[in-house]
Amino acid sequence: MVRPRGTDSAKVIQVIETISIRGEGTQDDLCRPIKQYWDFNGNLLAENDACTREKE
């Protein structure tokens, strides 16, 4: 039986979170809030888009 190891490390870090609206408001491209996470040098670290997850 294989057991998951779990998390080896976790820490709290500072990032910039932005929330913006994306989409044209059509059935194929709904308007929705997008969360993006940036570092202090302006690099995009991650994005949370509910519509992107549904298509995958």
ABEGO torsion letter per residue (X at the ends): XBBBAEBABBBBBBBBBBBBBBEAGBAABBBBBBBBBBBAAGBBABBBBAAAAAAX
